[in-house]
Amino acid sequence: MELKIEGEQINLRKLKKSDAPSIYQNANDILIAKYTTLPHPYKLGGAYGFIRKTHQKLNKKKAFELGIELKETKEIIGMISLMKVDYDNKNAEIGYWLGKKYWGRKIMKEAIKLLLNFGFKKLKLIRIYAKVFHPNISSAKLLEKSGFQYEGRMRKTTLKDGKWMDDLMYSILSSEFKSK
């Protein structure tokens, strides 16, 4: 299945094998790993394996894990995904990360908007939710700026590097999403 969603600064697209080195370079950062489920150190072999898995899930339409391609360089600078797609209950979880040198450029805000539009318009979802490790305040603020509502805190949900992390839960409904 080919999938490409065009934006202004970025495109969201299916990964290619040749994207592995740029995924590796951007994901192999302790600040990225700190608030995601990505391992650190991140290995190049892990990027190749990840790309294979994204293709399998995409073909089954169980998850839409897309590379964030910077239009000016065609390089993958991060990832954004709709995971745990539940067609019966019309909901899915969004997850994302972006290479540190691209922070502060409104790239992730654009990527979230593009993926929400895809989820609500193409997949006909009603609810898209996100889990943010506490205390990742910048990600929580980004979700709020993107129209997500804070739903609550789930205590000690994930064991990350030997430490229990709380999840801050957010969601947005199709009726709340403004595509323009």
N, C-alpha and C positions, 0 to 999 in steps of 0.2 A: 504494500500500500504506500503510495507516494503522498506526502503531506507537506505543504508549504503554506504558511500564513504570512502575508506581507504587511509590514509596518512602515513607519517613516525612517527610523534609525536602524531598525533591525528586521530580520525575518525569523520566524520560528519554523524549523524544518526537521525532517527525519535525519538522523545521524548517518554519516558515511564512515567507513573504516578509516579513511584519511583524516577524520576529525580527532582521532585518538590522541595525537601529540598535543593539540591545543586544549583538549579537555584535561589531559594530564597536567599541563603547565598551569592552567587556571584553578584546578581543583586541589593541587598539591600545596595547600596553604593552611597553616594552623588556624588562621582566622575564619576560613571557610568551614573547616572541619568542626570548629568549636560549637557552632549552633546548627549543624546538620547531622545526618546519619552517615556522612562520608567518612571513610577512615583517614587517619593521618599516620605516617606518610601515605599519600595516594600513589599508586604504582601505574606505570604505563600499561602493563598487562591487564590491570584492573579496568582501564579505560576501554581496551579492546573487548573484554568480557562484557562490560556494561553495554556497549553498542550492540553486541549480539542479542543480549536480553531485551533491549528496547525494541528491536525488530520483531522478536517473538511476541511480545506483549501487544505491539501495534497491529501485527497481523491478526491477532485474536480480538482486537479492539477492547482489551482489558485495561490498557493504560496507553496514554499518549504522552510519551517522554520525548520532548523536542529540544533540539539545540537552539540556543539563542545566537543567531548569526549576525555579526556586525556587518551591515551592508557595505561599508567602505573598504573592508578588508576580506570579507567572505569567511572570516575566522569564527569558530564557535568560542564564545566568551563566557558561557554559562549554560544552565539548563532550566527548563520549566516543564512541569508535568501535571497532567490530570491522571491521578492514580485511583485505584479501588473504585473504578467506574461501576456503579450499581444502576443498571438500566431499569430494573423493576421499580426501584424507589427514586429514580431520577436524580441521583447525587453522585459526587466524586470529591476527592481530596486534591487540592493544589499544593505543589511543592516547588521550590526553586532555589537556585544559588547563582551568584554572579562573581566572576573574577574580580579581585580587589581593585585592580587598576581602573575598573569601569564603574566603580561606586560613585554616587553623587551626580550621575549624568541623566537621570530619569529613564534609564534603559529598562530597569526592572518594572517600573510603573507601566511603561508601554507594553512590555511582555505580558504582564498580568492582564491588562485590558484586552489584548489580542486573544489570550487563551480563554478568558471569561466569555468573550464574544463567540468563540468557537464552541465552548461548552454549552452555552445557553441557546445559541441559534442553530448550530449544526447537530449537536447531540441531544438537544431538547431537554437539558437538565433543568431542574427546578432549584437545586441548592448545590453550592460549591463551598466546601469548608477547608480550613487550614489549621494546622497545629504549629505553634511557634514555641521553641524552647525558651523558658524564662531563664535569664533576663535579656533576651534578644529584642530590646526596645525598638531598634531601628526597623526590624522586620514587622513588628506589631504596628508601628506608625504607618508603614508603607501599606499594610492591609487596610487600615482605617482610611487612609487617603484614597484607596481604591474602592471604597464603598462597603467594606466588610464590617460586620458588627461583632463586638466582643461578646462571647457567650459564657465564658467562665474559665476557671483554672482546674486542670486535672493534676492532682499531686502525684509526684514520683511515678511517672508513667514510663520513662525510658532510662535505662542504665547506660550512661555515656562515659567512657573512660574511667570506670569505677565510681562514678558519682551519679546519684539519682537526679533526673531533670523533671521539672514540672512542664506540662503543656498548657499554653494559653490557647483557648479555642476561639476561632473566628468563623463566620460564615457570611455569605451573601446569597440572596435569593434572586431568581430571574426577574422578578417584579421590581427589584431594587437597582438592577444593573442598567446603567445608561451607557450605550455603546459609543456615543459621540462625545 
